[in-house]
Amino acid sequence: MNEARSSLLRSTPFRLALTFAFLFLLAFILSGAVVYQLMSASLARQLDQSIKETYSLIASTHAESDEEDLVSTVRDHAQFSQDKDEIFSLTDKAGNRLAGDFTASGLPDGFSMFAANLPGVPPGTEYRAYSGTVGDNNLTVAFSLSETEDLERIVLMSFGWATLAITVLAIGGGAVLASRVQRRLDGIASTMVDVSHGRLDARIPLIGSGDDIDAVSSQVNAALERLSGLVDGMREVSANIAHDLKTPLNRLQMILEQAADKTASGEDVSAELTDARAESQQINSTFDALLRIAQIEAGARKARFVDLDVGAIVETIGEVYADVADDDGKSLSTSVVPDAEWYIHGDRDLLMQMLANLVENALRHCPPGTAIGLSVSRDGSHVLIHVRDNGPGIPTEEREKVFRRLYRLDASRTTPGSGLGLSLVKAVADLHGAAITLDDCNPGLGVTVSFPAGKVA
């Protein structure tokens, strides 16, 4: 329990909650102080106004050479104020009291403050007084500050309790909210620990609120998904490399051993050397393709990008491979709208290689009599290149896998090829920001590469 409390106190969410609680409390106290000062000033003005109005009312009863009404009015006001909240003093020039509750002496004209000691009133009770001359007499009207002070005391106590309640709620609410956020952060940390220990299937739990933490968690989960796919792909690539290279290396070893035996017996080894060269070339071509894909994925070729017309590239590939298709018992047709411009931003050599790989893949895996078509179209802000055939196609469940390095539909690997052709196609498309889709042509396969349209040169 102590460890959990210590962890909460050290957590960033709780510290942020405390910071915001402190700032809110400080703002509340400052605003309360301003309100209290404004209220006190307003009460003081109202009290002065009441005192002045009472003084004026009493003074208005005075008449020349007739003080009886003035004395009677002061006496009546003094009698009505039983609790001594309002006290009055009327004295002559000599300072003798004519009427009232007390004898005002030493008070200046106008407003003043004094402490009175009167029967039935707590000692030292503060009064606000207004003094002035009425005829030959001195009139003082004083109101007690007890009512104003009681009101201010109530306000201060209410403000104090409100401050205490806000403090408790702010800290308690901050702790609750911080603990919830901390649990989610702990979930992220726990997932990262699991991933660091090799559990690549671990994912950060989402609460579905769509807040910032959920958004970041979703992005991290997507990155973990890609990481898991990459690791699985690397494992598969490693196994495929070992499988693909083991056979030619074994054959190369056997050929070299035969050549060594023939050399020892003085026989001709030219045939073995030719076979050895062919095997080594096959191995080199596999590694060259892997390195080429790695270079493309690294993005080094982007420096060579220019705005170019892919329609011309499609026509060139169509012309080059048309005779190859005829010799193989297949047909290759090209459809590019005349005088149309299909500009994208890219590398001409890589695009030529990509399109050549797609055509060669169709030629290699389709039987005689297959019709292959090349075409270009536009969909809004994208230029689309299509390669379609009416061959056997690719099963739906295999379409995402064929872009992996060294992956082949022929698990026994008895057919020619390295399984890197479509991997290079995918690398080139990704480098150009293009999307590849595989569709069923019923029968056959349709490959569509969608490029963002470039500027017209």
N, C-alpha and C positions, 0 to 999 in steps of 0.2 A: 504493500500500500504506500509506504514511504517512497519507494522507488518510483511508483507511478506518479505520485505527487511531485517528486523532484523532476521527473521527465516532463511533466506538464508545465512546471515553472520554467524549464529551460527551452520549451518549444517556442518556435517563432510565432505560430498563430496566437498562443496565449499572450506573448509579449506584445504583439500587435493589438490584441483585444484590450490589454491593460493600457496601452498607449492611447488608444481611441477613447477608452473610458475616462482616462485622466483628462484628455483634451475636452471631452464633453462635459465632465464635471467642472473643469475650470471655466468653460464658457457659461455653464449654468450659474456658477457662483458670481462671476463678473456681471452677468445680466441681472441676477438677483440683487446684487449690490446697487446697480444703477436704478433698478425699480424701487428699491428701499429708499434711496436718497430722493428720488422724485416724489415718492409717496410722503416722506417726511416733510419735504418742502411744501407739498400741496396741503398737508394737514396744518402746517404752521401758518400758511397764508389764510386758510379758512378760519383758524382760531383768531388770528389778528383781525380778520374781517368781522367776525362775530363780536369780538371785544369792542371794536370801533363803532359798530352799529349800536350796541347796547349803551356805550358812552354817549353817542349822539342822541339816542332816544331820551336818556335821563337829562342831558344838558338842555334839551329842547323844552323842558318843563319850567325852566327858570325864567322869571319875569323881573323887570326892573323894580327895585325897592320892594320885592316880595319874594322871599326865599322859602316860604312855607310849602309851596308845591314841590320845589326841588328837594327839600328835606324829607317830605312825605314819600316822594317817589323812591329816593334812596333807601328809606326805611322799609318800604314795601318790598323792593327787590331783595334786600338782605333777608327779610323774613321768609320769602318764597324759596330761597336756596338753603334748605335744611341740611344738605350734606356738604355744604361749604365748597361746592364745585365752582361757585361764583361768589366772590366777596367784593364789598364796596366800602369806600371811605369818602366821607365829606367833612372837610375841616375848614375852619375859618383862617384868617390871616395869621392868627397867633398860634395855629396848630392845634386848636381844640377841636375835638370830634363833635360834629353836629349830628351825624347819622352814619350808619354802616356797621360792618363787622369788626373793623380794625382801624387803627389810626395810621395813615400812610405818612411816613416821614422820611425825608432824604431821597425820595424817588424823583428822578428827573421827569420833565415833561416829555410826553410821547411814550413809546413802548420801552419796557424794561422787564427784567426778571428779578425775582426775589424769593426767598424762602420764608414761609410764614409758620408761626407756632400759635395755632388757635385751638380752642377747646373742641374735642371731637375729631380733630384732624391729626394724622400722624405727624410727628415732629419733622421739621425740615421739608415739608411739602412745597414743591416748586409751583410758582404762579407766574403767569404772564400778565402784565399789567399795562394799562394805558392811563396816563395822568394828564390833567390839564386844568386850566383856570376857568371857572364858571362864575362870572360876576366877581365878587370879592372872595370867593371860596375856591378851595382846591378839591377837585373830584378825581377819584381813582377807581377804575373798574378793573378787576383782576379775575382771570379764569384759571382754574387748576389745570396743570399739565397731566394729571393722572389718567384721564381718558385717552389722551393722545399717546401717552407712554404705554398704557395697556394695549392699545391697538398695535403700536409698534412692536410690543413684546410678543403679541400673538403672531404677527407677521414673521418676526424673527424665529419663533419656535416652529412655526409651520415650515419656514424655509429650511431650518435646521433638520427637521424630520424628513422633509423632501430630499434634502441633500444626502442624508443617511440612506434613505430608501433607494435613491438613484445609484449611490455607491455600491450598495449590496447587489442590486439588480445588475449593474454594469459588470461588476467583478464576477458574480455568479453566472450571468448570461454569457460573459466572455469566456469563462472557464468551460461552460457547456459547449459553446460553439467551437472553441479552440480544441476541445477534446475530440469533437466530431471530425474536424479538419485533420487533427493529428492522427486519428485512426486511419483516415484515408491516405495520409502521407506515409504512415507506417506500412500500409498495404502496398504502396508503391515501392518503398524500401525493401520490403520482404520479397516482392516479386523480382526486384533487381538482384537480391542476394541469391534467389533460386536460379535466376538466369546465369549468374556468375559461377554457380556450381554445376552448370551443364543442363539444367532443366529448361530447355528452350520452349517447352509448351506452356510455361507459366505465363499468366496474363494478369494485368491489374484489374481488380473488380471495379465495375462501374455502378453507380447508383441511379443513373438515368435522368439526373436533373438537368443535364446539359450545361452545367456551370464550367468555370475555367478549369477546375481540376479534372472534371470529366473529359473536357476537350483535350487537355494535355495527355490524360491517361489513354484516350483513344488513339492519339498520335503515337504515343509510346508503344501501345499494343500493336499498331500497324507496323511500326518499325521492328518490333519483336517478331511479328509474323514474317516480314521480309527477311529478317536475320535467320529465322528458323528455316525458311525456304532456301536461303543461300547456303546455309550449313548442310542441309539435306542434299542440295544440288552439288556441293563440293564433295560430299561423301560419295554421291553417285558418280560424279565425274572421276574421282580418284579410283573407284572400283572399275569404271569403264576404261580409264586409261590403262590400269593394270591389265584388264582383260584384253583390250585392243592391242597393247604393245607386247604382251606376253607371247602371243602366237607368232608375230613376225620376228621377234627376238629369238624365239626358240628355233624358228625356221632358219634365221640367219646363222645361229650357232651351228645347226646341223649342216648347213651348206659349207660353212667355214671348216668344220671338222672333216667333211668329205673332201674339200679342196686340199686340206692338209694331208689327208691319207693319200690322195692322188699325187700330190707333190712328192711325197716320200717314195712313191713307187715309180715316179717319173712320168706319170700320165698327164694328159692335157686337162687344165682346170679352167679354161676360158668360159665354159658353160656355167660352172659354179660361181665364177666371179660376176658374170652377168646377172645371175639370180640374186647374188648377194647385193649387187648394186640396186636392183629393183626393190628388194626388201628395205634397204637403208633409205631409199628415196621415199618409200611409203611411210616409214617412221618419221623422216624429216618433214614430210608434207603435213603429217598430223600435228607435229609440234609447231610448225609454221602457222597452221590454221589457228591453233590455240593462242599463240602469241599475237596474231593479227586481231583476234577477237578481243584479247585483253587490251591491246592498244586502242582499239576503237572504243571500248567501254571507258577507257581513261579520258576520252575526249580530246586527245591531242590533235586529231584531224579537223577540229572545228575551225582552226585558223585558216583552213583552205576553203571554207564555205563561200559560195557566191550565189547570186540569183541566176538560175538556169532553167531551161525548158525541158521538163522530163518527157514531154512528148517526143522530142528528138531522140532521147535515150531509148525509149520504148521501140521506136522505129528501127534504131540501130541494132538492138538485141534481136528484134524480129527478123531482120535481114540476115544476121549472122547465123541464127539457129534454125532458120527455115530449111536449109539444105540438110542440116544435121538431123532434123525431125524426119524429113523425107527418106534419108538413108536408113533410118531406124524403123521405117514402116509407120510413121505417125505424121500428123500434119500440124503446122503452127501458123496461125493467122494473126495479123496485127490490125487493130482498129483504132486509128487516131484521127480525130476530126481535122480535115484540112484547114490550114491557115489559122487554127486556134492556138492559143498560147497557154501553156500549162507550167507557169513559173512557180518554183519553190526555192528555198534557200538551202543549199547543200553542197556536198562534195561529189563531183561527177564520177570519179573513179569508183568511189564506194557504192554509189547508186547503180553503176553498171555491174559491179560485182554482185550486189544484192539481187538485181533482176536476173542476172545470169544464173545465180544459184537457184532461184525459184523455177526457172525454165528447166535447168538441168535436173532438178529434183522431180519435176513432172515427167521428163523424158526417161529418167532412170526407173521410176516406179510404176509407170503406166505400160500396159501391153500394146502390141502393134495394133494399129487401127484407131488409136486414141486421137481425139482432136483437142488441141491446146490453143487457147485464145489469149491474146494480150490486148489490153485496152486502157484508155485513160478517160476519167470523167471528173466532174466537179460537183461538190456538195457544199454549197454556201462558201465558207472561208477555207475549205480544204480541197486539195487535189488528190484524187484517188487513182491508184494503179491497180489493175485487176489482172490476175493470172488464173485462168479457169481451164479445167479439163473434164472429160467424161470417163475418167479411169476409175479405179477401185475406191479412191478417196481415203480418208483417215477416220477411224472410229471416233465418235464424239468424246469418249473418255480419254483418248490419247492426244487430243489436239493441243492441250496445254503442255504436255510432256515433250512434244517433238522439238520444242525450241531449246530444250536442255542440251548442254554440251555432251557429245558422244552418245546421246540417246538414239536408239534405233528401234523401229517397230519389229524388226527381225531380231528377236532375242537371241537366236543362235548365231547371229552375225555371219551368216553364210553368203549374204549378198554383198556386192562391192559398195564401198563408201565408208566414210569415217564417222558419220553422225554429227558433223560440224557445220554442214551447209546451212541448215535453218537456224542454227545458233548464231552464225555470222549475219544472216538476214535480220534476226531479232536485234543484234547489237547495232547494226547500221540504222535500223528503224528507230531505236531508242536514241541514238546519237542525234538524229534529225527531229526528234520530238514527234515521231509518227506512231500511229497505232496499227497493229496487225490483227485482222480477224480472219478466221477460217470458217467457211460456210459449206454446207452440203449442196452440191449442184444436182443431185438426184438424176443420174449418178455422177460421181466425180467430186472433185474438191475445188472450191473457189477461195483464192487468197486475195485479200484486199489490204493494201497499205495506204493509210490516210495521212497525207502530209499537210501541215499548215501552209496555206498559199503564200508565196513570196511576191516581191515587187516585179513588175514588168521591166525587163532590162531595156 
